[in-house]
Amino acid sequence: MIGTLRTVMARLTEGIARRRAARRHARLLAVIEGQILPRLVIATGSQVANGHHGADLDPTPENVVELARLLIEHDPSVASEYLQVLRTQGASIESLWMQLVAPTARHLNQLASSGRIDARRIAQAQQSLHTLLDELETRHSRERPVSSQPAGEFSHGA
């Protein structure tokens, strides 16, 4: 009897944790897609970074699955290296934001909802994805040309 109660309680607790993780992930995804990504795209415009000219390499669904796997199975540095490989192959930061990071967040949410992967691992992967997003933003701000004059100010010749 006590063993059965423990089993039932463990299943209930696991289900609650999974639903909480799915809700947290859904909120994170909504913020990324609704606020962060649009602001980053507006801020970046259509600038070419790192000397990539011509057609942008678009991340594929396979890239999304691979990034999610890397986030779940490894520390964020491995996923970061994967993004760098995609950048060297011609993917712009904008395409990584819109066509890789956001779909990966949705994919992680689907994995959390399915219950196939432990909710704690999904939560850690989501946190790692957030870290990667911050890293992409930092890289982008370093790559953008910075004017020596603040906006609206003019240089007066001496």
C-alpha positions as CSV (number, residue, x, y, z in Angstrom):
1,M,0.0,0.0,0.0
2,I,2.7,2.5,1.0
3,G,4.7,1.5,-2.1
4,T,1.7,2.2,-4.3
5,L,1.2,5.6,-2.7
6,R,4.9,6.4,-3.2
7,T,4.6,5.4,-6.9
8,V,1.5,7.5,-7.4
9,M,3.0,10.5,-5.6
10,A,6.2,10.2,-7.7
11,R,4.2,10.2,-10.9
12,L,2.1,13.2,-9.8
13,T,5.2,15.1,-8.8
14,E,6.9,14.3,-12.1
15,G,3.8,15.4,-14.0
16,I,3.6,18.6,-12.1
17,A,7.3,19.3,-12.7
18,R,6.9,18.6,-16.4
19,R,3.9,20.9,-16.7
20,R,5.7,23.7,-14.8
21,A,8.7,23.3,-17.1
22,A,6.5,23.4,-20.1
23,R,4.8,26.6,-18.9
24,R,8.2,28.3,-18.1
25,H,9.4,27.3,-21.5
26,A,6.3,28.6,-23.2
27,R,6.7,32.0,-21.5
28,L,10.4,32.1,-22.4
29,L,9.6,31.2,-26.0
30,A,6.9,34.0,-26.1
31,V,9.4,36.5,-24.8
32,I,12.1,35.4,-27.3
33,E,9.7,35.4,-30.3
34,G,7.6,38.4,-29.3
35,Q,10.1,40.8,-27.9
36,I,13.8,39.9,-28.1
37,L,14.0,38.6,-31.7
38,P,12.0,41.5,-33.3
39,R,14.1,44.1,-31.4
40,L,17.3,42.4,-32.5
41,V,16.2,42.3,-36.1
42,I,15.2,45.9,-36.0
43,A,18.5,46.8,-34.4
44,T,20.5,44.9,-36.9
45,G,18.7,45.9,-40.1
46,S,20.0,44.0,-43.0
47,Q,23.7,44.5,-42.4
48,V,26.3,42.0,-43.7
49,A,28.5,40.9,-40.8
50,N,31.9,39.1,-40.8
51,G,32.4,39.6,-44.5
52,H,29.6,37.3,-45.5
53,H,28.3,38.5,-48.8
54,G,25.7,37.0,-51.1
55,A,23.1,34.4,-50.1
56,D,22.7,33.7,-46.4
57,L,22.9,30.1,-45.4
58,D,19.5,29.3,-43.8
59,P,19.5,26.9,-40.9
60,T,17.6,23.7,-41.6
61,P,15.2,21.6,-39.5
62,E,18.1,19.2,-39.0
63,N,20.1,22.1,-37.5
64,V,17.2,22.8,-35.1
65,V,17.1,19.1,-33.9
66,E,20.9,19.0,-33.6
67,L,21.1,22.3,-31.6
68,A,18.4,21.0,-29.3
69,R,20.3,17.7,-28.8
70,L,23.5,19.5,-28.1
71,L,21.8,21.7,-25.5
72,I,20.3,18.7,-23.8
73,E,23.3,16.5,-23.8
74,H,26.2,19.0,-23.4
75,D,27.2,22.2,-21.8
76,P,26.5,25.5,-23.6
77,S,30.0,25.8,-25.0
78,V,29.4,22.8,-27.4
79,A,26.2,24.4,-28.8
80,S,28.1,27.7,-29.0
81,E,30.8,26.0,-31.1
82,Y,28.0,24.6,-33.3
83,L,26.7,28.1,-33.9
84,Q,30.2,29.3,-34.8
85,V,30.5,26.5,-37.4
86,L,27.2,27.7,-39.0
87,R,28.4,31.3,-39.0
88,T,31.6,30.3,-40.8
89,Q,29.5,28.4,-43.3
90,G,27.6,31.6,-44.1
91,A,24.7,31.9,-41.7
92,S,24.0,35.4,-40.5
93,I,23.3,36.2,-36.9
94,E,19.8,37.3,-37.9
95,S,19.1,33.9,-39.6
96,L,20.4,32.1,-36.5
97,W,18.1,34.1,-34.3
98,M,15.0,33.7,-36.4
99,Q,15.5,30.4,-38.1
100,L,17.4,28.4,-35.5
101,V,17.1,29.8,-32.0
102,A,13.3,30.4,-32.0
103,P,12.5,27.0,-33.7
104,T,14.9,25.3,-31.2
105,A,13.0,26.8,-28.3
106,R,9.7,25.5,-29.9
107,H,11.3,22.0,-30.4
108,L,12.4,21.9,-26.7
109,N,8.9,22.8,-25.7
110,Q,7.6,19.9,-27.8
111,L,10.0,17.6,-26.1
112,A,9.0,18.8,-22.7
113,S,5.3,18.4,-23.5
114,S,5.9,14.8,-24.8
115,G,7.6,13.8,-21.6
116,R,10.2,11.9,-23.5
117,I,13.0,13.8,-21.8
118,D,13.3,14.7,-18.1
119,A,11.9,18.1,-17.3
120,R,15.1,19.2,-15.5
121,R,17.2,18.5,-18.6
122,I,14.8,20.5,-20.8
123,A,14.9,23.4,-18.3
124,Q,18.7,23.3,-18.4
125,A,18.7,23.2,-22.2
126,Q,16.3,26.2,-22.2
127,Q,18.7,28.1,-19.9
128,S,21.6,27.2,-22.1
129,L,19.6,28.5,-25.1
130,H,19.0,31.8,-23.3
131,T,22.8,32.0,-22.7
132,L,23.4,31.4,-26.4
133,L,21.0,34.1,-27.3
134,D,22.8,36.5,-25.1
135,E,26.1,35.4,-26.6
136,L,24.8,36.0,-30.1
137,E,23.6,39.5,-29.2
138,T,27.1,40.3,-27.7
139,R,28.8,39.0,-30.8
140,H,26.5,41.0,-33.0
141,S,27.1,44.2,-31.1
142,R,30.9,43.7,-31.4
143,E,30.6,43.1,-35.2
144,R,28.4,46.2,-35.8
145,P,30.4,49.2,-37.0
146,V,30.3,51.8,-34.3
147,S,30.2,55.5,-35.2
148,S,32.7,57.7,-33.4
149,Q,30.1,60.4,-33.1
150,P,26.9,60.0,-31.0
151,A,23.7,60.2,-33.0
152,G,22.8,63.8,-33.7
153,E,26.2,65.3,-32.9
154,F,28.5,66.8,-35.5
155,S,32.2,67.2,-35.5
156,H,33.3,70.8,-35.4
157,G,36.6,71.3,-37.3
158,A,39.5,73.0,-35.4
